[in-house]
Amino acid sequence: MRFLQILLLPFAFCYGMIMLVRNLLFDLGVLPSEKFDIPVISVGNLSFGGTGKTPHIEYLIRLMGDRMLTATLSRGYGRESKGFILASRRSNVKYIGDEPLQFVKKFHNIKVAVDEKRVRGIHKLMDKFPDLGLVLLDDAFQHRWVKPGITILLTDYHQLFTEDHVVPSGRLREFRSGAKRADIIIVTKTPKVFSPITRRRILEDLKPQPSQQLFFSFITYGSPVPVNEEQDLAILQKLSYILLFTGIANDYPLQEEVRRKCSEFNILKFPDHHQYEMKDLENIRSRFEDLPSRKKIILTTEKDIMRLKIPEFSNFLKNLPLFYLPIEIDFHEKNKQIFDKLITDYVGQNQRNR
């Protein structure tokens, strides 16, 4: 452990104790958790971002979205608005946040809403849509005012929560013992080639409760998608350089994927959920123009593109060869069938009487 981490341990302990007391008050019923007569699945983590919540929510949307009316609900991190908002394709990132905007742009068969008070948000969704069959709570592991039917906890393969510490000494939002609240634990961003020995090691590290199910997921990448529809895709066949910029918590899997596509690339990193300004775009263009080749593109994530979809950037961006790399998640071996059945059985068995 680094010296600074050790120095911050007393502060981390104090913060962890505050969260521990808070959780105890919920466990004892002093602080109320509301349970709904509709299937509610929560996806979250112990750490501050970087575990892959968005692609896992999208996996659940693909699994359930065509079977029944499904809604996503989050607080809308980074938005400038307040209260309950039902998103539409005309919404912008400042109004609803980047992840909800990605959902509403990408999936036309679901409802997307934001509300910092998730209990109120679920009630409003149920009132507006009597045939609603499922609510997916995004980043709600610590939001205990709602009692989900299934709680999914994500942890990054490269930094399991068992190897981390509470802020400010580490990146955890609460003590590791909070993981016991999860019904399902998913180890994310695992290698596609995943040995039984590694699986056993992780199992020994995490020590899941007998009632908890443990799964392992990995990322699959699609082909680069141009932001400008008039972009000539032939440039992708003979790339010499890529300028990669990201505003996400952990971009190391993306860097590995980009390295497979092009041996020469530069990286420009911004903070997680970074709200881009024109000076950032000018910096990106300047860095791009300095690359010593004509066979080059600018690449980023789908989530970052959502934060760039504002009118004041449109003219600037249309002159750049800007692409994003779409991602999905999948599960190893029989994990997929078991996970899918667990979710579909729960949702099917808990539909409300209409």
C-alpha positions in Angstrom: 0.0 0.0 0.0 1.3 3.4 -0.9 2.2 5.9 1.8 -0.6 8.3 0.9 -3.2 5.5 1.1 -1.9 4.6 4.6 -2.0 8.2 5.6 -5.7 8.4 4.5 -6.8 5.2 6.2 -8.2 7.0 9.3 -10.4 9.2 7.1 -11.5 6.1 5.1 -12.4 4.3 8.3 -14.6 7.3 9.4 -16.4 7.4 6.1 -16.8 3.7 6.1 -18.3 3.8 9.6 -20.8 6.5 8.5 -21.9 4.2 5.6 -22.0 1.2 7.9 -24.3 3.0 10.4 -26.5 4.1 7.5 -26.8 0.6 6.2 -27.6 -0.7 9.7 -30.4 1.8 10.0 -31.9 0.4 6.8 -31.4 -3.2 7.9 -33.3 -2.5 11.2 -36.1 -0.6 9.4 -35.3 2.7 11.1 -34.8 4.1 7.6 -37.5 2.6 5.3 -36.9 0.7 2.1 -39.9 0.5 -0.2 -40.7 -2.8 -2.1 -42.8 -2.6 -5.2 -45.3 -5.0 -6.7 -43.4 -4.9 -10.0 -40.0 -6.5 -10.8 -37.1 -4.2 -10.0 -33.5 -5.1 -10.7 -30.7 -2.9 -9.3 -27.3 -2.8 -11.0 -24.4 -1.1 -9.1 -21.0 -1.4 -7.5 -19.1 -0.8 -4.3 -16.5 1.4 -6.1 -16.9 4.9 -7.7 -17.4 3.9 -11.3 -15.4 2.0 -13.9 -17.0 -1.5 -13.5 -19.2 -1.4 -16.6 -22.7 -0.7 -15.4 -23.9 0.8 -18.7 -23.2 -2.3 -20.9 -24.6 -4.6 -18.3 -27.8 -2.5 -18.1 -27.9 -2.7 -21.9 -27.5 -6.5 -21.7 -30.6 -6.6 -19.5 -32.5 -4.3 -21.9 -31.7 -6.7 -24.8 -32.7 -9.6 -22.7 -36.0 -8.3 -21.5 -36.9 -5.2 -23.7 -38.8 -7.2 -26.3 -40.6 -9.4 -23.8 -42.3 -6.7 -21.8 -42.3 -2.9 -21.4 -39.0 -2.1 -19.6 -37.8 1.1 -18.1 -34.4 2.3 -16.9 -34.2 4.7 -14.0 -31.2 6.6 -12.7 -30.4 9.8 -11.0 -29.0 11.2 -14.2 -25.4 11.9 -13.0 -24.1 15.3 -14.1 -27.4 16.7 -15.4 -28.4 20.3 -14.8 -32.0 19.5 -14.2 -33.9 18.3 -11.1 -36.8 16.0 -10.4 -38.5 13.3 -12.5 -37.9 13.5 -16.2 -39.1 11.1 -18.8 -36.4 11.1 -21.6 -37.1 11.3 -25.3 -34.9 11.1 -28.3 -34.9 15.0 -28.3 -33.4 15.1 -24.8 -29.8 16.3 -24.4 -27.0 15.4 -22.1 -27.4 18.5 -19.9 -31.0 17.6 -19.3 -30.8 13.9 -18.5 -27.1 12.9 -18.3 -24.9 10.8 -20.6 -26.0 7.2 -19.7 -29.8 7.8 -19.9 -29.2 9.7 -23.2 -27.3 6.6 -24.5 -30.2 4.3 -23.6 -32.9 6.5 -25.1 -31.0 7.0 -28.4 -30.1 3.3 -28.7 -33.3 1.5 -27.6 -36.7 2.6 -28.9 -38.7 -0.1 -27.2 -38.1 1.0 -23.6 -38.8 4.0 -21.3 -35.9 6.0 -19.9 -36.3 8.2 -16.9 -34.2 10.1 -14.4 -35.0 11.1 -10.8 -32.7 11.6 -7.9 -35.4 10.1 -5.7 -35.8 6.6 -7.1 -38.9 5.8 -5.0 -40.7 8.7 -6.6 -39.4 7.8 -10.0 -40.7 4.2 -9.8 -44.1 5.4 -8.7 -44.3 7.9 -11.6 -43.3 5.3 -14.1 -45.9 2.9 -12.8 -48.6 5.6 -12.9 -47.7 6.7 -16.4 -47.4 3.1 -17.8 -49.8 0.6 -16.3 -48.4 -2.2 -18.5 -44.9 -1.6 -17.2 -43.2 -5.0 -16.6 -39.7 -4.2 -15.3 -37.7 -1.4 -13.9 -33.9 -1.4 -14.2 -32.2 0.8 -11.6 -28.8 2.1 -12.8 -26.1 2.7 -10.2 -28.4 2.0 -7.2 -26.4 -0.4 -4.9 -26.2 2.3 -2.2 -29.6 3.7 -2.9 -31.4 1.7 -0.3 -34.7 3.6 -0.2 -35.8 1.1 -2.8 -35.8 -2.7 -2.1 -35.1 -4.4 -5.4 -36.2 -7.9 -6.2 -32.7 -8.6 -7.5 -29.5 -6.7 -6.6 -26.6 -7.1 -9.0 -23.1 -6.0 -7.8 -20.4 -5.5 -10.4 -16.7 -5.7 -9.6 -13.8 -5.1 -12.0 -11.6 -8.2 -12.7 -8.5 -6.0 -12.6 -9.4 -4.5 -9.3 -11.7 -6.6 -7.3 -13.5 -4.9 -4.4 -11.6 -7.3 -2.0 -8.4 -5.6 -3.1 -9.6 -2.0 -2.7 -10.2 0.4 0.2 -12.9 3.0 1.2 -12.4 6.5 -0.1 -10.3 8.5 0.3 -7.7 5.7 0.8 -9.2 3.8 -2.1 -12.2 3.9 -4.4 -14.9 2.0 -2.4 -18.1 3.8 -1.4 -18.5 1.6 1.7 -16.8 -1.3 3.4 -16.3 -4.5 1.5 -18.9 -6.2 3.8 -21.6 -4.3 1.9 -21.2 -6.9 -0.9 -23.3 -9.3 1.3 -26.4 -7.4 0.2 -26.0 -8.5 -3.4 -28.0 -11.4 -4.9 -25.7 -11.6 -7.9 -22.0 -10.7 -8.2 -20.6 -10.2 -11.7 -16.8 -10.0 -12.2 -16.6 -7.8 -15.2 -14.0 -7.2 -17.9 -12.5 -10.6 -17.6 -10.3 -12.0 -20.4 -12.1 -13.8 -23.2 -9.8 -16.8 -22.5 -10.6 -17.5 -18.9 -8.9 -20.4 -17.1 -10.6 -22.6 -14.4 -7.6 -21.8 -12.2 -8.2 -18.0 -12.4 -11.9 -18.6 -11.8 -11.1 -20.6 -8.6 -8.7 -17.9 -7.4 -11.4 -15.2 -7.8 -13.9 -17.4 -6.0 -11.5 -17.8 -3.1 -10.9 -14.0 -3.0 -14.6 -13.0 -3.1 -16.0 -15.7 -0.9 -19.6 -15.2 -2.0 -22.4 -16.2 0.4 -24.2 -19.5 -0.2 -27.2 -17.5 -1.4 -25.2 -15.5 -3.9 -24.7 -16.3 -7.5 -21.3 -15.5 -9.1 -20.9 -14.8 -12.8 -18.0 -13.7 -15.1 -18.5 -11.3 -18.0 -16.3 -10.0 -20.7 -16.4 -7.1 -23.2 -17.0 -7.5 -27.0 -16.3 -4.6 -29.3 -18.0 -3.7 -32.5 -16.6 -1.9 -35.5 -15.9 1.8 -35.2 -19.0 3.9 -35.9 -18.6 7.3 -37.6 -20.2 10.3 -35.9 -20.5 12.0 -39.3 -22.6 9.8 -41.5 -20.8 11.2 -44.6 -17.4 9.9 -43.3 -15.6 7.7 -45.8 -15.2 4.3 -44.0 -12.3 3.3 -46.3 -10.0 5.1 -43.9 -10.5 2.3 -41.4 -8.8 -0.2 -43.7 -5.4 1.5 -43.8 -5.0 3.2 -40.4 -1.6 4.4 -39.4 -2.5 6.4 -36.3 -5.4 6.7 -33.8 -6.0 9.5 -31.3 -8.0 8.0 -28.5 -9.7 10.3 -26.0 -11.9 9.2 -23.1 -13.8 10.6 -20.2 -14.5 7.3 -18.4 -13.2 5.8 -15.2 -11.2 2.9 -16.6 -10.2 2.8 -20.2 -7.5 0.1 -20.1 -9.7 -2.6 -21.9 -10.4 0.0 -24.6 -6.7 0.8 -24.9 -6.0 -3.0 -25.4 -8.6 -3.1 -28.2 -7.3 0.0 -29.9 -3.8 -1.5 -29.8 -5.0 -4.5 -31.7 -6.5 -2.2 -34.4 -3.5 0.1 -34.7 -0.1 -0.1 -33.3 0.4 3.6 -33.2 -2.0 5.6 -31.0 -2.0 8.5 -28.7 -4.2 8.9 -25.6 -5.9 11.9 -24.2 -7.6 11.2 -20.9 -10.3 13.3 -19.3 -12.0 12.8 -15.9 -15.0 10.4 -15.6 -18.2 12.0 -16.9 -16.2 14.9 -18.1 -18.4 17.7 -19.4 -16.6 18.8 -22.6 -16.0 22.4 -23.5 -14.9 23.9 -26.8 -11.3 24.3 -25.5 -11.3 20.5 -25.0 -12.3 19.9 -28.6 -9.7 22.4 -29.9 -7.1 20.5 -27.9 -8.3 17.2 -29.4 -8.1 18.7 -32.9 -4.6 20.1 -32.3 -3.3 16.8 -31.0 -4.9 15.0 -34.0 -3.3 17.4 -36.5 0.1 16.9 -34.9 0.0 13.1 -35.7 2.5 12.4 -38.5 0.1 10.7 -41.0 -2.9 11.3 -43.2 -4.2 7.8 -42.4 -5.6 8.6 -39.0 -8.8 8.9 -37.1 -10.1 10.2 -33.7 -11.7 7.5 -31.6 -13.7 7.6 -28.4 -16.4 5.8 -26.4 -20.1 5.8 -27.1 -20.7 7.4 -23.7 -18.3 10.2 -24.5 -20.2 10.9 -27.8 -23.3 11.4 -25.8 -21.6 14.3 -23.9 -20.6 15.8 -27.3 -24.1 15.8 -28.7 -24.9 19.4 -28.1 -25.7 22.0 -30.7 -22.7 24.2 -30.1 -20.3 21.4 -31.0 -22.1 20.1 -34.2 -20.3 22.3 -36.7 -16.9 21.7 -35.1 -17.3 17.9 -35.0 -18.6 17.4 -38.6 -15.1 18.4 -39.9 -13.3 15.7 -37.9 -12.9 12.0 -38.7 -14.5 11.1 -35.3 -15.6 7.6 -34.5 -16.8 5.7 -31.4 -16.3 2.1 -30.5 -19.6 0.4 -29.4 -19.3 -2.3 -26.8 -21.5 -5.1 -25.4 -20.9 -7.7 -22.7 -21.2 -11.4 -22.8 -20.8 -14.2 -20.3 -18.4 -17.2 -20.2 -19.5 -20.7 -21.0 -22.8 -21.7 -19.3 -22.9 -18.5 -17.3 -25.0 -16.9 -20.0 -27.8 -19.5 -19.9 -27.9 -19.6 -16.1 -27.9 -15.8 -15.8 -30.6 -15.3 -18.4 -32.8 -17.9 -16.8 -32.3 -16.4 -13.4 -33.5 -13.0 -14.7 -36.3 -14.2 -16.8 -37.7 -16.5 -14.1 -37.6 -13.7 -11.5 -39.4 -11.2 -13.8 -41.9 -13.7 -15.1 -42.8 -14.9 -11.6 -43.2 -11.4 -10.2 -45.5 -9.6 -12.7 -48.1 -7.5 -10.9 -51.8 -8.2 -11.3 -53.3 -5.6 -13.7 
